[in-house]
Amino acid sequence: MMLEMIHDLYRYNWWAHCRLLEAAKELTSSEVDRNLGGSFPTVRTTLLHMLWVELMFIRRWQGLSTADIAEPPLLDSVAAIQTTWEDLEKERTQFLT
């Protein structure tokens, strides 16, 4: 029962990330990079931070070092962020299975 709940939560997590990425793809480059203030001032830096944290979690779950990803990845478009996140989601799904 607990494992199925974990799978459900991560399916929901992925669904929510997909909605965010689809919305971000509708923005222009200047909107994605507009400084909105805060800790992560742009849409791009917010998405990259979220992706980075997810990358660190899967590494830690696998018992791997995170030393080589000490900072968020530098990806130049929402499409590149989405592709990287899709690869991560495949890896996470495989790990949870």
N, CA, C and O atoms as CSV, one atom per row, in Angstrom:
chain,resi,resn,atom,element,x,y,z
A,1,MET,N,N,0.821,-1.195,0.000
A,1,MET,CA,C,0.000,0.000,0.000
A,1,MET,C,C,0.868,1.263,0.000
A,1,MET,O,O,0.601,2.193,-0.761
A,2,MET,N,N,1.894,1.304,0.837
A,2,MET,CA,C,2.742,2.487,0.930
A,2,MET,C,C,3.464,2.755,-0.392
A,2,MET,O,O,3.561,3.906,-0.816
A,3,LEU,N,N,3.967,1.718,-1.040
A,3,LEU,CA,C,4.664,1.896,-2.308
A,3,LEU,C,C,3.731,2.462,-3.369
A,3,LEU,O,O,4.140,3.322,-4.150
A,4,GLU,N,N,2.504,2.005,-3.411
A,4,GLU,CA,C,1.538,2.535,-4.382
A,4,GLU,C,C,1.250,4.009,-4.101
A,4,GLU,O,O,1.069,4.790,-5.034
A,5,MET,N,N,1.206,4.390,-2.840
A,5,MET,CA,C,0.991,5.789,-2.483
A,5,MET,C,C,2.174,6.642,-2.965
A,5,MET,O,O,1.975,7.746,-3.472
A,6,ILE,N,N,3.370,6.144,-2.811
A,6,ILE,CA,C,4.567,6.859,-3.282
A,6,ILE,C,C,4.496,7.033,-4.796
A,6,ILE,O,O,4.771,8.116,-5.313
A,7,HIS,N,N,4.128,5.972,-5.503
A,7,HIS,CA,C,3.981,6.074,-6.963
A,7,HIS,C,C,2.918,7.111,-7.330
A,7,HIS,O,O,3.122,7.914,-8.240
A,8,ASP,N,N,1.792,7.095,-6.628
A,8,ASP,CA,C,0.726,8.073,-6.895
A,8,ASP,C,C,1.212,9.499,-6.680
A,8,ASP,O,O,0.932,10.384,-7.488
A,9,LEU,N,N,1.941,9.722,-5.591
A,9,LEU,CA,C,2.443,11.065,-5.304
A,9,LEU,C,C,3.427,11.536,-6.373
A,9,LEU,O,O,3.399,12.701,-6.769
A,10,TYR,N,N,4.293,10.644,-6.840
A,10,TYR,CA,C,5.238,11.049,-7.871
A,10,TYR,C,C,4.577,11.202,-9.234
A,10,TYR,O,O,5.029,12.009,-10.047
A,11,ARG,N,N,3.520,10.448,-9.500
A,11,ARG,CA,C,2.763,10.671,-10.740
A,11,ARG,C,C,2.108,12.050,-10.686
A,11,ARG,O,O,2.098,12.773,-11.682
A,12,TYR,N,N,1.565,12.412,-9.534
A,12,TYR,CA,C,0.979,13.740,-9.371
A,12,TYR,C,C,2.054,14.822,-9.510
A,12,TYR,O,O,1.837,15.839,-10.169
A,13,ASN,N,N,3.198,14.599,-8.894
A,13,ASN,CA,C,4.318,15.537,-8.979
A,13,ASN,C,C,4.701,15.769,-10.441
A,13,ASN,O,O,4.912,16.908,-10.858
A,14,TRP,N,N,4.788,14.687,-11.216
A,14,TRP,CA,C,5.151,14.810,-12.626
A,14,TRP,C,C,4.055,15.531,-13.402
A,14,TRP,O,O,4.354,16.361,-14.261
A,15,TRP,N,N,2.805,15.231,-13.115
A,15,TRP,CA,C,1.680,15.908,-13.757
A,15,TRP,C,C,1.773,17.425,-13.509
A,15,TRP,O,O,1.603,18.223,-14.430
A,16,ALA,N,N,2.044,17.803,-12.265
A,16,ALA,CA,C,2.147,19.225,-11.929
A,16,ALA,C,C,3.329,19.878,-12.637
A,16,ALA,O,O,3.204,20.995,-13.139
A,17,HIS,N,N,4.467,19.203,-12.686
A,17,HIS,CA,C,5.627,19.755,-13.388
A,17,HIS,C,C,5.324,19.930,-14.866
A,17,HIS,O,O,5.720,20.934,-15.458
A,18,CYS,N,N,4.632,18.980,-15.473
A,18,CYS,CA,C,4.267,19.092,-16.885
A,18,CYS,C,C,3.392,20.311,-17.127
A,18,CYS,O,O,3.559,21.009,-18.126
A,19,ARG,N,N,2.467,20.568,-16.224
A,19,ARG,CA,C,1.607,21.750,-16.365
A,19,ARG,C,C,2.433,23.031,-16.283
A,19,ARG,O,O,2.204,23.968,-17.047
A,20,LEU,N,N,3.395,23.073,-15.357
A,20,LEU,CA,C,4.262,24.249,-15.248
A,20,LEU,C,C,5.087,24.446,-16.519
A,20,LEU,O,O,5.205,25.560,-17.031
A,21,LEU,N,N,5.648,23.363,-17.013
A,21,LEU,CA,C,6.479,23.452,-18.217
A,21,LEU,C,C,5.653,23.857,-19.435
A,21,LEU,O,O,6.111,24.654,-20.254
A,22,GLU,N,N,4.461,23.325,-19.560
A,22,GLU,CA,C,3.592,23.711,-20.685
A,22,GLU,C,C,3.248,25.198,-20.613
A,22,GLU,O,O,3.238,25.879,-21.638
A,23,ALA,N,N,2.969,25.699,-19.426
A,23,ALA,CA,C,2.677,27.125,-19.262
A,23,ALA,C,C,3.910,27.961,-19.588
A,23,ALA,O,O,3.802,28.999,-20.241
A,24,ALA,N,N,5.077,27.516,-19.138
A,24,ALA,CA,C,6.315,28.261,-19.394
A,24,ALA,C,C,6.643,28.292,-20.879
A,24,ALA,O,O,7.205,29.275,-21.364
A,25,LYS,N,N,6.303,27.238,-21.610
A,25,LYS,CA,C,6.572,27.202,-23.056
A,25,LYS,C,C,5.751,28.239,-23.808
A,25,LYS,O,O,6.098,28.598,-24.934
A,26,GLU,N,N,4.685,28.718,-23.217
A,26,GLU,CA,C,3.846,29.735,-23.843
A,26,GLU,C,C,4.448,31.143,-23.706
A,26,GLU,O,O,4.022,32.074,-24.390
A,27,LEU,N,N,5.424,31.286,-22.831
A,27,LEU,CA,C,6.047,32.592,-22.595
A,27,LEU,C,C,7.105,32.886,-23.648
A,27,LEU,O,O,7.703,31.975,-24.221
A,28,THR,N,N,7.324,34.159,-23.890
A,28,THR,CA,C,8.420,34.565,-24.765
A,28,THR,C,C,9.732,34.449,-23.990
A,28,THR,O,O,9.726,34.322,-22.766
A,29,SER,N,N,10.843,34.490,-24.700
A,29,SER,CA,C,12.156,34.436,-24.038
A,29,SER,C,C,12.320,35.578,-23.049
A,29,SER,O,O,12.857,35.388,-21.957
A,30,SER,N,N,11.861,36.753,-23.426
A,30,SER,CA,C,12.007,37.885,-22.506
A,30,SER,C,C,11.131,37.706,-21.271
A,30,SER,O,O,11.517,38.137,-20.185
A,31,GLU,N,N,9.971,37.087,-21.407
A,31,GLU,CA,C,9.125,36.831,-20.246
A,31,GLU,C,C,9.753,35.769,-19.341
A,31,GLU,O,O,9.691,35.884,-18.117
A,32,VAL,N,N,10.350,34.744,-19.931
A,32,VAL,CA,C,11.006,33.686,-19.153
A,32,VAL,C,C,12.178,34.247,-18.357
A,32,VAL,O,O,12.474,33.779,-17.258
A,33,ASP,N,N,12.836,35.246,-18.917
A,33,ASP,CA,C,14.028,35.806,-18.265
A,33,ASP,C,C,13.792,37.154,-17.591
A,33,ASP,O,O,14.750,37.795,-17.159
A,34,ARG,N,N,12.550,37.596,-17.493
A,34,ARG,CA,C,12.248,38.869,-16.838
A,34,ARG,C,C,12.485,38.735,-15.336
A,34,ARG,O,O,12.055,37.766,-14.710
A,35,ASN,N,N,13.167,39.711,-14.777
A,35,ASN,CA,C,13.444,39.706,-13.339
A,35,ASN,C,C,12.170,40.061,-12.582
A,35,ASN,O,O,11.637,41.163,-12.712
A,36,LEU,N,N,11.698,39.112,-11.795
A,36,LEU,CA,C,10.484,39.300,-11.010
A,36,LEU,C,C,10.789,39.499,-9.529
A,36,LEU,O,O,9.879,39.664,-8.716
A,37,GLY,N,N,12.089,39.483,-9.181
A,37,GLY,CA,C,12.496,39.632,-7.792
A,37,GLY,C,C,12.451,38.294,-7.070
A,37,GLY,O,O,12.032,37.288,-7.643
A,38,GLY,N,N,12.868,38.283,-5.853
A,38,GLY,CA,C,12.833,37.072,-5.051
A,38,GLY,C,C,14.118,36.270,-5.129
A,38,GLY,O,O,15.081,36.672,-5.782
A,39,SER,N,N,14.118,35.135,-4.456
A,39,SER,CA,C,15.300,34.275,-4.395
A,39,SER,C,C,15.677,33.721,-5.764
A,39,SER,O,O,16.857,33.612,-6.098
A,40,PHE,N,N,14.675,33.378,-6.542
A,40,PHE,CA,C,14.877,32.875,-7.899
A,40,PHE,C,C,14.121,33.837,-8.794
A,40,PHE,O,O,12.926,33.658,-9.033
A,41,PRO,N,N,14.810,34.863,-9.294
A,41,PRO,CA,C,14.134,36.031,-9.843
A,41,PRO,C,C,13.430,35.854,-11.187
A,41,PRO,O,O,12.602,36.690,-11.548
A,42,THR,N,N,13.725,34.811,-11.926
A,42,THR,CA,C,13.081,34.638,-13.223
A,42,THR,C,C,12.381,33.284,-13.280
A,42,THR,O,O,12.615,32.410,-12.446
A,43,VAL,N,N,11.536,33.135,-14.262
A,43,VAL,CA,C,10.882,31.840,-14.466
A,43,VAL,C,C,11.945,30.785,-14.743
A,43,VAL,O,O,11.871,29.675,-14.215
A,44,ARG,N,N,12.938,31.126,-15.573
A,44,ARG,CA,C,14.002,30.169,-15.897
A,44,ARG,C,C,14.767,29.734,-14.646
A,44,ARG,O,O,14.979,28.539,-14.439
A,45,THR,N,N,15.182,30.684,-13.815
A,45,THR,CA,C,15.951,30.300,-12.630
A,45,THR,C,C,15.098,29.489,-11.652
A,45,THR,O,O,15.615,28.620,-10.949
A,46,THR,N,N,13.812,29.765,-11.606
A,46,THR,CA,C,12.920,28.976,-10.743
A,46,THR,C,C,12.819,27.547,-11.257
A,46,THR,O,O,12.955,26.601,-10.481
A,47,LEU,N,N,12.581,27.377,-12.564
A,47,LEU,CA,C,12.497,26.031,-13.142
A,47,LEU,C,C,13.812,25.276,-12.989
A,47,LEU,O,O,13.819,24.087,-12.671
A,48,LEU,N,N,14.927,25.972,-13.217
A,48,LEU,CA,C,16.232,25.314,-13.082
A,48,LEU,C,C,16.498,24.890,-11.640
A,48,LEU,O,O,17.064,23.825,-11.395
A,49,HIS,N,N,16.090,25.721,-10.697
A,49,HIS,CA,C,16.263,25.346,-9.289
A,49,HIS,C,C,15.426,24.101,-8.965
A,49,HIS,O,O,15.912,23.172,-8.320
A,50,MET,N,N,14.183,24.089,-9.412
A,50,MET,CA,C,13.314,22.937,-9.157
A,50,MET,C,C,13.904,21.662,-9.770
A,50,MET,O,O,13.928,20.611,-9.129
A,51,LEU,N,N,14.373,21.764,-11.001
A,51,LEU,CA,C,14.984,20.620,-11.676
A,51,LEU,C,C,16.225,20.161,-10.929
A,51,LEU,O,O,16.420,18.963,-10.722
A,52,TRP,N,N,17.053,21.094,-10.528
A,52,TRP,CA,C,18.300,20.788,-9.823
A,52,TRP,C,C,18.034,20.009,-8.535
A,52,TRP,O,O,18.707,19.019,-8.248
A,53,VAL,N,N,17.051,20.463,-7.768
A,53,VAL,CA,C,16.713,19.770,-6.520
A,53,VAL,C,C,16.274,18.341,-6.821
A,53,VAL,O,O,16.668,17.409,-6.120
A,54,GLU,N,N,15.463,18.166,-7.856
A,54,GLU,CA,C,15.017,16.821,-8.238
A,54,GLU,C,C,16.209,15.955,-8.655
A,54,GLU,O,O,16.271,14.774,-8.313
A,55,LEU,N,N,17.150,16.541,-9.391
A,55,LEU,CA,C,18.351,15.804,-9.795
A,55,LEU,C,C,19.164,15.379,-8.578
A,55,LEU,O,O,19.685,14.265,-8.528
A,56,MET,N,N,19.270,16.271,-7.601
A,56,MET,CA,C,20.028,15.930,-6.392
A,56,MET,C,C,19.334,14.822,-5.604
A,56,MET,O,O,19.998,13.923,-5.088
A,57,PHE,N,N,18.016,14.876,-5.507
A,57,PHE,CA,C,17.293,13.827,-4.775
A,57,PHE,C,C,17.521,12.455,-5.384
A,57,PHE,O,O,17.812,11.505,-4.658
A,58,ILE,N,N,17.395,12.327,-6.703
A,58,ILE,CA,C,17.557,11.002,-7.313
A,58,ILE,C,C,18.979,10.496,-7.117
A,58,ILE,O,O,19.186,9.305,-6.888
A,59,ARG,N,N,19.951,11.381,-7.203
A,59,ARG,CA,C,21.337,10.971,-6.959
A,59,ARG,C,C,21.509,10.456,-5.535
A,59,ARG,O,O,22.129,9.417,-5.306
A,60,ARG,N,N,20.954,11.195,-4.587
A,60,ARG,CA,C,21.096,10.790,-3.183
A,60,ARG,C,C,20.368,9.479,-2.920
A,60,ARG,O,O,20.873,8.638,-2.177
A,61,TRP,N,N,19.196,9.288,-3.511
A,61,TRP,CA,C,18.474,8.022,-3.355
A,61,TRP,C,C,19.304,6.857,-3.875
A,61,TRP,O,O,19.268,5.757,-3.324
A,62,GLN,N,N,20.050,7.114,-4.937
A,62,GLN,CA,C,20.862,6.063,-5.555
A,62,GLN,C,C,22.210,5.894,-4.857
A,62,GLN,O,O,23.000,5.029,-5.234
A,63,GLY,N,N,22.473,6.707,-3.854
A,63,GLY,CA,C,23.731,6.625,-3.128
A,63,GLY,C,C,24.895,7.209,-3.903
A,63,GLY,O,O,26.049,6.867,-3.646
A,64,LEU,N,N,24.599,8.097,-4.861
A,64,LEU,CA,C,25.633,8.707,-5.697
A,64,LEU,C,C,25.995,10.093,-5.185
A,64,LEU,O,O,25.213,10.729,-4.478
A,65,SER,N,N,27.167,10.545,-5.542
A,65,SER,CA,C,27.629,11.872,-5.163
A,65,SER,C,C,26.861,12.948,-5.944
A,65,SER,O,O,26.445,12.738,-7.084
A,66,THR,N,N,26.690,14.082,-5.304
A,66,THR,CA,C,26.098,15.238,-5.973
A,66,THR,C,C,27.149,16.328,-6.198
A,66,THR,O,O,26.821,17.449,-6.585
A,67,ALA,N,N,28.410,15.983,-5.951
A,67,ALA,CA,C,29.487,16.978,-6.064
A,67,ALA,C,C,29.578,17.584,-7.451
A,67,ALA,O,O,29.929,18.756,-7.589
A,68,ASP,N,N,29.266,16.804,-8.487
A,68,ASP,CA,C,29.384,17.320,-9.853
A,68,ASP,C,C,28.187,18.171,-10.264
A,68,ASP,O,O,28.191,18.755,-11.347
A,69,ILE,N,N,27.174,18.248,-9.427
A,69,ILE,CA,C,26.026,19.113,-9.720
A,69,ILE,C,C,25.805,20.077,-8.551
A,69,ILE,O,O,24.703,20.191,-8.015
A,70,ALA,N,N,26.866,20.754,-8.181
A,70,ALA,CA,C,26.826,21.667,-7.036
A,70,ALA,C,C,25.976,22.908,-7.303
A,70,ALA,O,O,25.643,23.647,-6.377
A,71,GLU,N,N,25.631,23.133,-8.557
A,71,GLU,CA,C,24.793,24.271,-8.927
A,71,GLU,C,C,23.782,23.816,-9.962
A,71,GLU,O,O,23.981,22.797,-10.623
A,72,PRO,N,N,22.689,24.572,-10.109
A,72,PRO,CA,C,21.692,24.197,-11.111
A,72,PRO,C,C,22.312,24.107,-12.507
A,72,PRO,O,O,23.268,24.820,-12.813
A,73,PRO,N,N,21.764,23.231,-13.348
A,73,PRO,CA,C,22.284,23.134,-14.713
A,73,PRO,C,C,22.031,24.430,-15.474
A,73,PRO,O,O,21.099,25.174,-15.167
A,74,LEU,N,N,22.866,24.686,-16.463
A,74,LEU,CA,C,22.695,25.862,-17.313
A,74,LEU,C,C,22.017,25.405,-18.599
A,74,LEU,O,O,22.665,24.869,-19.498
A,75,LEU,N,N,20.728,25.620,-18.676
A,75,LEU,CA,C,19.966,25.230,-19.856
A,75,LEU,C,C,19.360,26.496,-20.448
A,75,LEU,O,O,18.833,27.339,-19.722
A,76,ASP,N,N,19.436,26.622,-21.758
A,76,ASP,CA,C,19.108,27.897,-22.389
A,76,ASP,C,C,17.667,28.065,-22.850
A,76,ASP,O,O,17.315,29.109,-23.399
A,77,SER,N,N,16.827,27.055,-22.637
A,77,SER,CA,C,15.442,27.198,-23.073
A,77,SER,C,C,14.528,26.326,-22.210
A,77,SER,O,O,14.967,25.387,-21.548
A,78,VAL,N,N,13.257,26.670,-22.244
A,78,VAL,CA,C,12.275,25.853,-21.532
A,78,VAL,C,C,12.234,24.455,-22.141
A,78,VAL,O,O,12.057,23.470,-21.425
A,79,ALA,N,N,12.397,24.367,-23.456
A,79,ALA,CA,C,12.405,23.055,-24.121
A,79,ALA,C,C,13.559,22.190,-23.598
A,79,ALA,O,O,13.376,20.994,-23.371
A,80,ALA,N,N,14.725,22.773,-23.410
A,80,ALA,CA,C,15.873,22.028,-22.883
A,80,ALA,C,C,15.621,21.596,-21.442
A,80,ALA,O,O,15.989,20.488,-21.051
A,81,ILE,N,N,15.001,22.456,-20.662
A,81,ILE,CA,C,14.649,22.107,-19.287
A,81,ILE,C,C,13.663,20.945,-19.305
A,81,ILE,O,O,13.800,19.996,-18.534
A,82,GLN,N,N,12.672,21.021,-20.185
A,82,GLN,CA,C,11.672,19.958,-20.273
A,82,GLN,C,C,12.307,18.627,-20.665
A,82,GLN,O,O,11.980,17.596,-20.078
A,83,THR,N,N,13.201,18.632,-21.637
A,83,THR,CA,C,13.861,17.403,-22.069
A,83,THR,C,C,14.663,16.787,-20.927
A,83,THR,O,O,14.604,15.577,-20.705
A,84,THR,N,N,15.404,17.606,-20.213
A,84,THR,CA,C,16.195,17.119,-19.081
A,84,THR,C,C,15.282,16.560,-17.999
A,84,THR,O,O,15.582,15.530,-17.395
A,85,TRP,N,N,14.175,17.238,-17.758
A,85,TRP,CA,C,13.238,16.795,-16.730
A,85,TRP,C,C,12.557,15.487,-17.138
A,85,TRP,O,O,12.304,14.627,-16.294
A,86,GLU,N,N,12.262,15.339,-18.422
A,86,GLU,CA,C,11.670,14.089,-18.909
A,86,GLU,C,C,12.637,12.920,-18.702
A,86,GLU,O,O,12.225,11.832,-18.299
A,87,ASP,N,N,13.916,13.150,-18.978
A,87,ASP,CA,C,14.928,12.110,-18.744
A,87,ASP,C,C,15.004,11.761,-17.255
A,87,ASP,O,O,15.091,10.590,-16.886
A,88,LEU,N,N,14.972,12.776,-16.421
A,88,LEU,CA,C,14.989,12.556,-14.971
A,88,LEU,C,C,13.767,11.753,-14.538
A,88,LEU,O,O,13.879,10.844,-13.715
A,89,GLU,N,N,12.611,12.084,-15.085
A,89,GLU,CA,C,11.384,11.382,-14.698
A,89,GLU,C,C,11.453,9.904,-15.087
A,89,GLU,O,O,10.989,9.043,-14.339
A,90,LYS,N,N,12.026,9.609,-16.246
A,90,LYS,CA,C,12.215,8.208,-16.652
A,90,LYS,C,C,13.127,7.491,-15.655
A,90,LYS,O,O,12.861,6.355,-15.261
A,91,GLU,N,N,14.197,8.166,-15.257
A,91,GLU,CA,C,15.131,7.587,-14.290
A,91,GLU,C,C,14.461,7.362,-12.938
A,91,GLU,O,O,14.656,6.324,-12.306
A,92,ARG,N,N,13.680,8.332,-12.506
A,92,ARG,CA,C,12.996,8.205,-11.217
A,92,ARG,C,C,11.960,7.078,-11.265
A,92,ARG,O,O,11.856,6.290,-10.326
A,93,THR,N,N,11.209,7.003,-12.342
A,93,THR,CA,C,10.208,5.941,-12.480
A,93,THR,C,C,10.881,4.576,-12.432
A,93,THR,O,O,10.392,3.660,-11.770
A,94,GLN,N,N,11.992,4.441,-13.128
A,94,GLN,CA,C,12.736,3.182,-13.113
A,94,GLN,C,C,13.234,2.875,-11.696
A,94,GLN,O,O,13.143,1.736,-11.240
A,95,PHE,N,N,13.757,3.882,-11.007
A,95,PHE,CA,C,14.243,3.687,-9.649
A,95,PHE,C,C,13.116,3.242,-8.713
A,95,PHE,O,O,13.284,2.306,-7.931
A,96,LEU,N,N,11.972,3.917,-8.797
A,96,LEU,CA,C,10.858,3.589,-7.906
A,96,LEU,C,C,10.269,2.207,-8.218
A,96,LEU,O,O,9.737,1.533,-7.336
A,97,THR,N,N,10.372,1.805,-9.478
A,97,THR,CA,C,9.877,0.478,-9.853
A,97,THR,C,C,10.763,-0.589,-9.269
A,97,THR,O,O,10.513,-1.777,-9.471
